[in-house]
């Protein structure tokens, strides 16, 4: 789609990949609604985009878990810029590590409410507004490479990111014959402050010291602005999946090969499912 003169909402826009997306979209001429629970951080990014003058970006507070908060963001976007064309649903939280039996229901609810439920609420609120003006648009759902494979000790995060990827795939199928594109961003390790959310907000981890090894792992990651530029390219090309880290391909292949190898040619003699019921056509 044409990014120049479009209006984009970027959630989690105060830092990390969200900031990278916002800067990259602004560079291509989009007007930005930088939405984040950290309003002060979002305002800094909006000021960075606007420079000494201009009104290309505004900052809006967003609690991605809350439907009314999403409505306020969408209303503010339309008040400021008239129409919404792009939604980058990117706000997310990390979950730390721990075996399944050691995780708490309170931690699950917190991670799920942001990474999965928040994604659904955002699409539910913004998609009808994109449809309404008829000019087309694009939705980017931020999942993760760990939305495509699992790792020990990551149950809460993997569950939520599989859900985000699933939402993106359903949207892709539902919108594939419209002028609204859908991309699923699956980044690898990116240099962000994502881990700080765990110590600040996860119920079982509040007040704990940061894991130095994990922090170093994140700080060695890709530059978030580079990922943002890849997202802009993906929107322009209407890419289904956006992968910023090609080195993960063997891990995804290993998982998919295991899944496919579990199928066999043996069929139930007297009955086979009618696959047309699912209306699945990934090909254009």
C-alpha positions in Angstrom: 0.0 0.0 0.0 1.0 3.7 -0.3 2.5 4.7 3.0 3.0 8.4 2.2 0.2 10.5 3.7 -1.3 7.5 5.5 -2.1 7.4 9.2 -0.6 4.7 11.3 -1.2 3.7 14.9 1.8 2.0 16.5 1.3 0.4 19.9 4.2 -0.1 22.2 5.6 2.9 20.4 7.5 4.4 23.2 10.5 2.2 22.8 12.0 -0.9 21.1 10.5 -2.3 18.0 7.5 0.1 18.3 9.7 3.1 18.2 11.6 1.6 15.3 8.3 1.1 13.4 7.2 4.6 14.1 10.4 6.3 13.0 10.5 4.1 9.8 6.9 4.9 8.9 7.4 8.6 9.5 10.4 8.5 7.3 8.2 7.3 4.5 5.7 10.1 5.0 3.1 8.5 7.3 1.4 10.4 10.1 1.9 8.6 13.4 -0.1 7.9 16.5 2.5 6.7 19.0 0.5 4.7 21.6 2.0 3.3 24.8 1.2 2.8 28.4 4.3 4.9 28.9 2.9 8.2 27.8 6.1 10.2 28.6 8.1 7.8 26.4 5.5 8.0 23.6 5.7 11.8 23.7 9.5 11.7 23.3 9.1 9.5 20.2 6.5 11.9 18.8 8.8 14.8 19.4 11.6 13.0 17.8 9.4 12.5 14.7 8.1 16.1 14.6 11.5 17.7 15.2 11.5 21.5 15.8 8.2 21.9 14.0 5.4 19.9 12.4 2.4 17.8 13.4 3.2 14.5 11.9 3.0 12.6 15.2 1.0 12.6 18.3 1.4 10.5 21.5 -1.6 8.8 23.2 -1.8 6.7 26.3 -2.8 3.1 25.7 -3.4 0.2 28.1 -3.6 -2.5 25.5 -5.6 -4.7 27.9 -8.4 -2.3 28.1 -11.1 -1.9 25.4 -12.0 1.6 26.4 -8.4 2.7 26.2 -8.2 1.3 22.6 -11.4 3.2 21.7 -9.8 6.4 23.0 -6.7 5.9 21.0 -8.7 5.3 17.8 -10.9 8.3 18.4 -7.9 10.5 19.0 -6.2 9.2 15.8 -9.3 10.1 13.8 -9.7 13.5 15.5 -6.0 14.4 14.7 -5.7 12.9 11.2 -9.1 12.0 9.9 -8.6 8.4 8.9 -6.6 5.4 10.1 -4.9 3.3 7.5 -2.3 1.2 9.3 -2.4 -0.6 12.6 0.9 -1.9 14.0 -0.3 -4.0 17.0 3.0 -4.3 18.7 2.6 -3.8 22.4 3.8 -6.8 24.3 5.5 -8.1 27.4 8.2 -10.7 28.2 7.5 -13.5 30.6 10.9 -14.6 32.0 11.8 -18.3 32.3 10.4 -21.1 34.3 9.0 -24.6 33.9 5.2 -24.9 33.4 4.5 -26.3 36.8 6.3 -23.4 38.4 4.4 -20.6 36.6 1.4 -18.9 38.3 -2.1 -18.2 37.0 -1.5 -14.6 37.9 1.5 -14.5 35.6 -0.4 -16.2 32.8 -3.3 -13.7 33.1 -0.9 -10.8 32.9 1.1 -12.1 29.8 -2.0 -13.2 28.0 -3.9 -10.0 28.6 -1.3 -8.0 26.8 0.2 -10.3 24.2 -3.0 -12.0 23.0 -6.2 -10.4 24.4 -4.8 -6.9 23.7 -4.1 -7.9 20.1 -7.6 -9.0 19.6 -9.2 -5.9 21.2 -7.0 -3.7 19.0 -8.1 -5.3 15.8 -11.7 -5.4 16.9 -11.6 -1.6 17.5 -9.5 -0.4 14.5 -10.3 -2.7 11.6 -13.9 -1.4 11.2 -12.5 2.1 11.0 -10.1 1.1 8.2 -13.0 -0.6 6.4 -15.2 2.4 6.8 -13.2 4.9 4.6 -12.7 2.4 1.9 -9.1 3.5 1.0 -7.5 0.3 2.1 -4.9 -0.3 4.7 -2.7 -2.7 6.5 -2.5 -4.5 9.8 0.8 -5.7 11.3 0.6 -8.2 14.2 3.8 -8.6 16.2 4.3 -12.2 17.2 7.8 -13.6 17.6 10.1 -16.3 16.2 8.8 -18.0 19.3 5.4 -17.9 17.8 6.7 -20.6 15.4 8.7 -22.8 17.7 9.0 -23.5 21.4 11.8 -23.4 23.9 12.0 -25.0 27.4 10.9 -22.6 30.2 9.0 -20.2 27.9 5.4 -21.5 28.2 3.7 -18.2 29.0 5.4 -16.3 26.2 5.2 -19.0 23.6 1.4 -19.5 24.3 0.8 -15.8 23.8 2.9 -15.5 20.7 1.4 -18.6 19.1 -1.9 -16.9 19.7 -0.8 -13.6 18.1 0.4 -15.5 15.0 -2.9 -17.4 14.9 -4.8 -14.1 15.0 -2.7 -12.7 12.2 -3.2 -15.8 10.0 -7.0 -15.7 10.5 -7.1 -12.0 9.6 -5.0 -12.8 6.5 -7.5 -15.3 5.3 -10.5 -13.1 6.2 -9.1 -10.1 4.4 -7.2 -11.6 1.5 -9.7 -10.5 -1.1 -10.0 -7.0 0.3 -7.8 -3.9 0.0 -6.6 -4.4 3.6 -3.3 -6.3 3.9 -2.1 -8.3 6.9 1.5 -9.0 8.0 2.8 -11.1 10.9 6.1 -9.8 12.3 8.2 -12.5 13.9 11.4 -10.9 15.1 14.3 -12.7 16.8 16.4 -11.0 19.5 16.2 -7.2 19.3 17.9 -4.7 21.5 15.0 -3.5 23.6 14.0 -2.9 27.2 11.4 -5.7 27.0 12.8 -7.6 30.0 12.2 -4.6 32.3 8.5 -5.2 32.0 8.9 -8.5 33.8 10.6 -7.0 36.9 8.2 -4.1 37.0 4.8 -5.8 36.3 4.7 -9.6 36.4 3.0 -10.5 39.6 5.5 -13.2 40.7 8.6 -11.2 39.7 8.0 -7.7 41.0 11.1 -6.4 42.8 13.4 -9.2 41.7 16.8 -8.3 40.4 17.2 -8.4 36.6 18.8 -11.5 35.1 22.2 -10.2 33.9 22.7 -13.0 31.4 19.3 -12.4 29.8 19.8 -8.6 29.7 23.1 -9.1 27.9 21.4 -11.4 25.5 18.8 -8.8 24.6 21.4 -6.0 24.4 23.3 -8.0 21.8 20.2 -8.1 19.6 19.4 -6.4 16.3 18.8 -2.7 16.1 15.1 -1.9 16.5 15.1 0.8 13.8 16.4 -1.8 11.3 13.5 -4.0 12.2 11.2 -1.1 11.8 12.5 -0.5 8.2 11.9 -4.2 7.4 8.3 -3.8 8.6 7.8 -0.8 6.3 9.2 -2.9 3.4 6.8 -5.7 4.4 3.8 -3.4 4.4 4.8 -2.0 1.0 5.1 -5.5 -0.4 2.1 -6.8 1.4 4.2 -9.6 2.8 2.3 -12.3 4.8 5.2 -13.0 7.3 8.0 -10.6 8.1 11.2 -12.3 9.3 14.0 -10.1 10.5 16.3 -12.9 11.5 16.8 -15.5 8.8 19.2 -17.6 11.0 16.1 -19.0 12.7 14.9 -20.8 9.6 16.5 -24.2 10.6 14.6 -24.2 13.9 11.3 -23.5 12.2 12.0 -26.2 9.6 12.9 -28.7 12.3 9.5 -28.1 14.0 7.5 -28.1 10.8 9.3 -31.3 9.6 8.3 -33.0 12.9 4.7 -32.0 12.5 4.5 -33.1 8.9 6.2 -36.4 9.6 3.4 -37.3 12.0 0.9 -37.5 9.2 0.5 -40.8 7.5 -1.4 -42.1 4.4 -3.7 -44.3 6.5 -7.3 -42.9 6.3 -10.3 -43.9 8.2 -12.0 -46.3 5.8 -15.6 -45.1 6.1 -15.1 -41.4 6.5 -12.9 -38.5 5.7 -13.4 -34.9 6.7 -14.7 -32.4 4.1 -11.8 -29.9 4.1 -13.9 -27.4 2.1 -15.7 -26.6 5.3 -12.6 -24.6 6.5 -12.4 -22.3 3.5 -8.6 -22.3 3.8 -6.7 -20.9 0.8 -3.4 -19.3 1.7 -2.4 -18.9 -1.9 -3.4 -15.7 -3.7 
